[in-house]
Amino acid sequence: MLNSNLNKVSLSALPPLALYIHFPWCEKKCPYCDFNSHQIKEGKAGFDEARYINALIADLETELPNTWGRQVHSIFIGGGTPSLLSAEGMDQLLCAIRARVNLEPDAEITMEANPGSVEAEKFAGFAKAGINRVSLGIQSFQDEQLKALGRIHNGEEAKRAIEIALKHFKSVNLDLMYGLPKQTLEVAKADIETALSFKTPHLSFYNLTLEPNTYFASFPPNLPSEDEIDAIYEQNLDLLTKAGYQRYEVSAYAQKNQECKHNLNYWRFGDYIGIGAGAHGKVSYPDRITRQVRERQPEAYMAAMESKGNALIENREIEAKDLPFEFMLNTLRLTDGVDTSTFSERTGLPLSVISKGLNEASKKGLLDENPSRLKATELGIRYLNNLQEMFLD
């Protein structure tokens, strides 16, 4: 529980600002996916790229008065499958962004890509447009597992996509899953060893979860037991550590100085403009912190931008009483935590409002007792949900 003495939000300085761009289409909707992604319908001409890019640019312009003068430190283009965009379309979009915002020189610009949609010439075009980091949704290198996950690529295509990406981009991330249907300890080990053989700077390692409103939630596959999943996790964590990857967030591993800057900004409770269908944003002001949500359906989003010049369906101020939980929900995911002073800097509230939660978590061994850090212990990371709930009002 939180101390009831909550003060009015008062920020001494605004946090770093990033830009998130959502691309809502994919070639095939995966049965485990709960993201805002929409399968391109058969017999249709794909999607109207020019119309969507125009909507994105107009959407960004609506946010300029809210972030005027602030520098954008990173861009993340997620989906869906953003790599379905043409290289020319990506260049048009990034040029328009540079003309409108103060983008940090050498800013990290990430694009998510599906290995099944990777083409060498197209990747060269994306790199020329300004993409310098790519995140590949590999999930597994085993054909049987990929088929069970509904992926459109096979193991060989995954390897080829990594090789192409390494030739064109400064940084490459591989998304891998564990706890897959019928996955054994040996198969999981083969996946992680294959991934490590490419020596990419960054790896994301997620446990497959059955999210509500997905096909897998309605028709659950045959998954390993909890004990088997724990064994896979411990085995692969050991392999990653021995290969020189540092776990810096619950599901993120990086070689030295190769952490994802954009995601670090999320976890440190930084700000981000969110444009595109279904995109979420967080923007701070000296006296308040707001969240926005856009129209979820691509057609409704584009139509709203064209007819009203705005696609917001939610634009609300976060209540002061909710800020502590939102802050801790993010920052406790970081294995090194954050400086204690960051709490007041990013929420505009005194640290005293969470004193009860801090004391309770420390007594249970879930929170590091170092007074200068807000950092989960190894036990706290393992029982992260329980730790985070201690900061609910």
Secondary structure as a PSIPRED ss2 file (coil, helix, strand):
# PSIPRED VFORMAT (PSIPRED V4.0)

   1 M C   1.000  0.000  0.000
   2 L C   1.000  0.000  0.000
   3 N C   1.000  0.000  0.000
   4 S C   1.000  0.000  0.000
   5 N C   1.000  0.000  0.000
   6 L C   1.000  0.000  0.000
   7 N C   1.000  0.000  0.000
   8 K C   1.000  0.000  0.000
   9 V C   1.000  0.000  0.000
  10 S C   1.000  0.000  0.000
  11 L C   1.000  0.000  0.000
  12 S C   1.000  0.000  0.000
  13 A C   1.000  0.000  0.000
  14 L C   1.000  0.000  0.000
  15 P C   1.000  0.000  0.000
  16 P C   1.000  0.000  0.000
  17 L E   0.000  0.000  1.000
  18 A E   0.000  0.000  1.000
  19 L E   0.000  0.000  1.000
  20 Y E   0.000  0.000  1.000
  21 I E   0.000  0.000  1.000
  22 H E   0.000  0.000  1.000
  23 F E   0.000  0.000  1.000
  24 P C   1.000  0.000  0.000
  25 W E   0.000  0.000  1.000
  26 C E   0.000  0.000  1.000
  27 E C   1.000  0.000  0.000
  28 K C   1.000  0.000  0.000
  29 K C   1.000  0.000  0.000
  30 C C   1.000  0.000  0.000
  31 P C   1.000  0.000  0.000
  32 Y C   1.000  0.000  0.000
  33 C C   1.000  0.000  0.000
  34 D C   1.000  0.000  0.000
  35 F C   1.000  0.000  0.000
  36 N C   1.000  0.000  0.000
  37 S C   1.000  0.000  0.000
  38 H E   0.000  0.000  1.000
  39 Q E   0.000  0.000  1.000
  40 I C   1.000  0.000  0.000
  41 K C   1.000  0.000  0.000
  42 E C   1.000  0.000  0.000
  43 G C   1.000  0.000  0.000
  44 K C   1.000  0.000  0.000
  45 A C   1.000  0.000  0.000
  46 G C   1.000  0.000  0.000
  47 F C   1.000  0.000  0.000
  48 D C   1.000  0.000  0.000
  49 E H   0.000  1.000  0.000
  50 A H   0.000  1.000  0.000
  51 R H   0.000  1.000  0.000
  52 Y H   0.000  1.000  0.000
  53 I H   0.000  1.000  0.000
  54 N H   0.000  1.000  0.000
  55 A H   0.000  1.000  0.000
  56 L H   0.000  1.000  0.000
  57 I H   0.000  1.000  0.000
  58 A H   0.000  1.000  0.000
  59 D H   0.000  1.000  0.000
  60 L H   0.000  1.000  0.000
  61 E H   0.000  1.000  0.000
  62 T H   0.000  1.000  0.000
  63 E H   0.000  1.000  0.000
  64 L H   0.000  1.000  0.000
  65 P H   0.000  1.000  0.000
  66 N H   0.000  1.000  0.000
  67 T C   1.000  0.000  0.000
  68 W C   1.000  0.000  0.000
  69 G C   1.000  0.000  0.000
  70 R C   1.000  0.000  0.000
  71 Q E   0.000  0.000  1.000
  72 V E   0.000  0.000  1.000
  73 H E   0.000  0.000  1.000
  74 S E   0.000  0.000  1.000
  75 I E   0.000  0.000  1.000
  76 F E   0.000  0.000  1.000
  77 I E   0.000  0.000  1.000
  78 G E   0.000  0.000  1.000
  79 G E   0.000  0.000  1.000
  80 G C   1.000  0.000  0.000
  81 T C   1.000  0.000  0.000
  82 P H   0.000  1.000  0.000
  83 S H   0.000  1.000  0.000
  84 L H   0.000  1.000  0.000
  85 L C   1.000  0.000  0.000
  86 S C   1.000  0.000  0.000
  87 A H   0.000  1.000  0.000
  88 E H   0.000  1.000  0.000
  89 G H   0.000  1.000  0.000
  90 M H   0.000  1.000  0.000
  91 D H   0.000  1.000  0.000
  92 Q H   0.000  1.000  0.000
  93 L H   0.000  1.000  0.000
  94 L H   0.000  1.000  0.000
  95 C H   0.000  1.000  0.000
  96 A H   0.000  1.000  0.000
  97 I H   0.000  1.000  0.000
  98 R H   0.000  1.000  0.000
  99 A H   0.000  1.000  0.000
 100 R H   0.000  1.000  0.000
 101 V C   1.000  0.000  0.000
 102 N E   0.000  0.000  1.000
 103 L E   0.000  0.000  1.000
 104 E E   0.000  0.000  1.000
 105 P E   0.000  0.000  1.000
 106 D E   0.000  0.000  1.000
 107 A E   0.000  0.000  1.000
 108 E E   0.000  0.000  1.000
 109 I E   0.000  0.000  1.000
 110 T E   0.000  0.000  1.000
 111 M E   0.000  0.000  1.000
 112 E E   0.000  0.000  1.000
 113 A E   0.000  0.000  1.000
 114 N C   1.000  0.000  0.000
 115 P H   0.000  1.000  0.000
 116 G H   0.000  1.000  0.000
 117 S H   0.000  1.000  0.000
 118 V C   1.000  0.000  0.000
 119 E C   1.000  0.000  0.000
 120 A H   0.000  1.000  0.000
 121 E H   0.000  1.000  0.000
 122 K H   0.000  1.000  0.000
 123 F H   0.000  1.000  0.000
 124 A H   0.000  1.000  0.000
 125 G H   0.000  1.000  0.000
 126 F H   0.000  1.000  0.000
 127 A H   0.000  1.000  0.000
 128 K H   0.000  1.000  0.000
 129 A H   0.000  1.000  0.000
 130 G C   1.000  0.000  0.000
 131 I C   1.000  0.000  0.000
 132 N C   1.000  0.000  0.000
 133 R E   0.000  0.000  1.000
 134 V E   0.000  0.000  1.000
 135 S E   0.000  0.000  1.000
 136 L E   0.000  0.000  1.000
 137 G E   0.000  0.000  1.000
 138 I E   0.000  0.000  1.000
 139 Q E   0.000  0.000  1.000
 140 S C   1.000  0.000  0.000
 141 F C   1.000  0.000  0.000
 142 Q C   1.000  0.000  0.000
 143 D H   0.000  1.000  0.000
 144 E H   0.000  1.000  0.000
 145 Q H   0.000  1.000  0.000
 146 L H   0.000  1.000  0.000
 147 K H   0.000  1.000  0.000
 148 A H   0.000  1.000  0.000
 149 L C   1.000  0.000  0.000
 150 G C   1.000  0.000  0.000
 151 R C   1.000  0.000  0.000
 152 I C   1.000  0.000  0.000
 153 H C   1.000  0.000  0.000
 154 N C   1.000  0.000  0.000
 155 G H   0.000  1.000  0.000
 156 E H   0.000  1.000  0.000
 157 E H   0.000  1.000  0.000
 158 A H   0.000  1.000  0.000
 159 K H   0.000  1.000  0.000
 160 R H   0.000  1.000  0.000
 161 A H   0.000  1.000  0.000
 162 I H   0.000  1.000  0.000
 163 E H   0.000  1.000  0.000
 164 I H   0.000  1.000  0.000
 165 A H   0.000  1.000  0.000
 166 L H   0.000  1.000  0.000
 167 K H   0.000  1.000  0.000
 168 H H   0.000  1.000  0.000
 169 F C   1.000  0.000  0.000
 170 K C   1.000  0.000  0.000
 171 S E   0.000  0.000  1.000
 172 V E   0.000  0.000  1.000
 173 N E   0.000  0.000  1.000
 174 L E   0.000  0.000  1.000
 175 D E   0.000  0.000  1.000
 176 L E   0.000  0.000  1.000
 177 M E   0.000  0.000  1.000
 178 Y E   0.000  0.000  1.000
 179 G C   1.000  0.000  0.000
 180 L C   1.000  0.000  0.000
 181 P C   1.000  0.000  0.000
 182 K C   1.000  0.000  0.000
 183 Q C   1.000  0.000  0.000
 184 T C   1.000  0.000  0.000
 185 L H   0.000  1.000  0.000
 186 E H   0.000  1.000  0.000
 187 V H   0.000  1.000  0.000
 188 A H   0.000  1.000  0.000
 189 K H   0.000  1.000  0.000
 190 A H   0.000  1.000  0.000
 191 D H   0.000  1.000  0.000
 192 I H   0.000  1.000  0.000
 193 E H   0.000  1.000  0.000
 194 T H   0.000  1.000  0.000
 195 A H   0.000  1.000  0.000
 196 L H   0.000  1.000  0.000
 197 S H   0.000  1.000  0.000
 198 F C   1.000  0.000  0.000
 199 K C   1.000  0.000  0.000
 200 T C   1.000  0.000  0.000
 201 P C   1.000  0.000  0.000
 202 H E   0.000  0.000  1.000
 203 L E   0.000  0.000  1.000
 204 S E   0.000  0.000  1.000
 205 F E   0.000  0.000  1.000
 206 Y E   0.000  0.000  1.000
 207 N E   0.000  0.000  1.000
 208 L C   1.000  0.000  0.000
 209 T C   1.000  0.000  0.000
 210 L C   1.000  0.000  0.000
 211 E C   1.000  0.000  0.000
 212 P C   1.000  0.000  0.000
 213 N C   1.000  0.000  0.000
 214 T C   1.000  0.000  0.000
 215 Y H   0.000  1.000  0.000
 216 F H   0.000  1.000  0.000
 217 A H   0.000  1.000  0.000
 218 S H   0.000  1.000  0.000
 219 F C   1.000  0.000  0.000
 220 P C   1.000  0.000  0.000
 221 P C   1.000  0.000  0.000
 222 N C   1.000  0.000  0.000
 223 L C   1.000  0.000  0.000
 224 P C   1.000  0.000  0.000
 225 S C   1.000  0.000  0.000
 226 E H   0.000  1.000  0.000
 227 D H   0.000  1.000  0.000
 228 E H   0.000  1.000  0.000
 229 I H   0.000  1.000  0.000
 230 D H   0.000  1.000  0.000
 231 A H   0.000  1.000  0.000
 232 I H   0.000  1.000  0.000
 233 Y H   0.000  1.000  0.000
 234 E H   0.000  1.000  0.000
 235 Q H   0.000  1.000  0.000
 236 N H   0.000  1.000  0.000
 237 L H   0.000  1.000  0.000
 238 D H   0.000  1.000  0.000
 239 L H   0.000  1.000  0.000
 240 L H   0.000  1.000  0.000
 241 T H   0.000  1.000  0.000
 242 K H   0.000  1.000  0.000
 243 A C   1.000  0.000  0.000
 244 G C   1.000  0.000  0.000
 245 Y C   1.000  0.000  0.000
 246 Q E   0.000  0.000  1.000
 247 R E   0.000  0.000  1.000
 248 Y E   0.000  0.000  1.000
 249 E E   0.000  0.000  1.000
 250 V C   1.000  0.000  0.000
 251 S C   1.000  0.000  0.000
 252 A E   0.000  0.000  1.000
 253 Y E   0.000  0.000  1.000
 254 A E   0.000  0.000  1.000
 255 Q C   1.000  0.000  0.000
 256 K C   1.000  0.000  0.000
 257 N C   1.000  0.000  0.000
 258 Q C   1.000  0.000  0.000
 259 E C   1.000  0.000  0.000
 260 C C   1.000  0.000  0.000
 261 K H   0.000  1.000  0.000
 262 H H   0.000  1.000  0.000
 263 N H   0.000  1.000  0.000
 264 L H   0.000  1.000  0.000
 265 N H   0.000  1.000  0.000
 266 Y H   0.000  1.000  0.000
 267 W H   0.000  1.000  0.000
 268 R C   1.000  0.000  0.000
 269 F C   1.000  0.000  0.000
 270 G C   1.000  0.000  0.000
 271 D E   0.000  0.000  1.000
 272 Y E   0.000  0.000  1.000
 273 I E   0.000  0.000  1.000
 274 G E   0.000  0.000  1.000
 275 I E   0.000  0.000  1.000
 276 G C   1.000  0.000  0.000
 277 A C   1.000  0.000  0.000
 278 G C   1.000  0.000  0.000
 279 A C   1.000  0.000  0.000
 280 H E   0.000  0.000  1.000
 281 G E   0.000  0.000  1.000
 282 K E   0.000  0.000  1.000
 283 V E   0.000  0.000  1.000
 284 S E   0.000  0.000  1.000
 285 Y E   0.000  0.000  1.000
 286 P C   1.000  0.000  0.000
 287 D C   1.000  0.000  0.000
 288 R E   0.000  0.000  1.000
 289 I E   0.000  0.000  1.000
 290 T E   0.000  0.000  1.000
 291 R E   0.000  0.000  1.000
 292 Q E   0.000  0.000  1.000
 293 V E   0.000  0.000  1.000
 294 R E   0.000  0.000  1.000
 295 E C   1.000  0.000  0.000
 296 R C   1.000  0.000  0.000
 297 Q C   1.000  0.000  0.000
 298 P H   0.000  1.000  0.000
 299 E H   0.000  1.000  0.000
 300 A H   0.000  1.000  0.000
 301 Y H   0.000  1.000  0.000
 302 M H   0.000  1.000  0.000
 303 A H   0.000  1.000  0.000
 304 A H   0.000  1.000  0.000
 305 M H   0.000  1.000  0.000
 306 E H   0.000  1.000  0.000
 307 S H   0.000  1.000  0.000
 308 K H   0.000  1.000  0.000
 309 G C   1.000  0.000  0.000
 310 N C   1.000  0.000  0.000
 311 A C   1.000  0.000  0.000
 312 L E   0.000  0.000  1.000
 313 I E   0.000  0.000  1.000
 314 E E   0.000  0.000  1.000
 315 N E   0.000  0.000  1.000
 316 R E   0.000  0.000  1.000
 317 E E   0.000  0.000  1.000
 318 I C   1.000  0.000  0.000
 319 E C   1.000  0.000  0.000
 320 A H   0.000  1.000  0.000
 321 K H   0.000  1.000  0.000
 322 D H   0.000  1.000  0.000
 323 L H   0.000  1.000  0.000
 324 P H   0.000  1.000  0.000
 325 F H   0.000  1.000  0.000
 326 E H   0.000  1.000  0.000
 327 F H   0.000  1.000  0.000
 328 M H   0.000  1.000  0.000
 329 L H   0.000  1.000  0.000
 330 N H   0.000  1.000  0.000
 331 T H   0.000  1.000  0.000
 332 L C   1.000  0.000  0.000
 333 R C   1.000  0.000  0.000
 334 L E   0.000  0.000  1.000
 335 T C   1.000  0.000  0.000
 336 D C   1.000  0.000  0.000
 337 G C   1.000  0.000  0.000
 338 V E   0.000  0.000  1.000
 339 D E   0.000  0.000  1.000
 340 T C   1.000  0.000  0.000
 341 S H   0.000  1.000  0.000
 342 T H   0.000  1.000  0.000
 343 F H   0.000  1.000  0.000
 344 S H   0.000  1.000  0.000
 345 E H   0.000  1.000  0.000
 346 R H   0.000  1.000  0.000
 347 T H   0.000  1.000  0.000
 348 G C   1.000  0.000  0.000
 349 L C   1.000  0.000  0.000
 350 P C   1.000  0.000  0.000
 351 L H   0.000  1.000  0.000
 352 S H   0.000  1.000  0.000
 353 V H   0.000  1.000  0.000
 354 I H   0.000  1.000  0.000
 355 S H   0.000  1.000  0.000
 356 K H   0.000  1.000  0.000
 357 G H   0.000  1.000  0.000
 358 L H   0.000  1.000  0.000
 359 N H   0.000  1.000  0.000
 360 E H   0.000  1.000  0.000
 361 A H   0.000  1.000  0.000
 362 S H   0.000  1.000  0.000
 363 K H   0.000  1.000  0.000
 364 K C   1.000  0.000  0.000
 365 G C   1.000  0.000  0.000
 366 L C   1.000  0.000  0.000
 367 L E   0.000  0.000  1.000
 368 D C   1.000  0.000  0.000
 369 E C   1.000  0.000  0.000
 370 N C   1.000  0.000  0.000
 371 P C   1.000  0.000  0.000
 372 S C   1.000  0.000  0.000
 373 R E   0.000  0.000  1.000
 374 L E   0.000  0.000  1.000
 375 K C   1.000  0.000  0.000
 376 A E   0.000  0.000  1.000
 377 T C   1.000  0.000  0.000
 378 E H   0.000  1.000  0.000
 379 L H   0.000  1.000  0.000
 380 G H   0.000  1.000  0.000
 381 I H   0.000  1.000  0.000
 382 R H   0.000  1.000  0.000
 383 Y C   1.000  0.000  0.000
 384 L H   0.000  1.000  0.000
 385 N H   0.000  1.000  0.000
 386 N H   0.000  1.000  0.000
 387 L H   0.000  1.000  0.000
 388 Q H   0.000  1.000  0.000
 389 E H   0.000  1.000  0.000
 390 M C   1.000  0.000  0.000
 391 F C   1.000  0.000  0.000
 392 L C   1.000  0.000  0.000
 393 D C   1.000  0.000  0.000
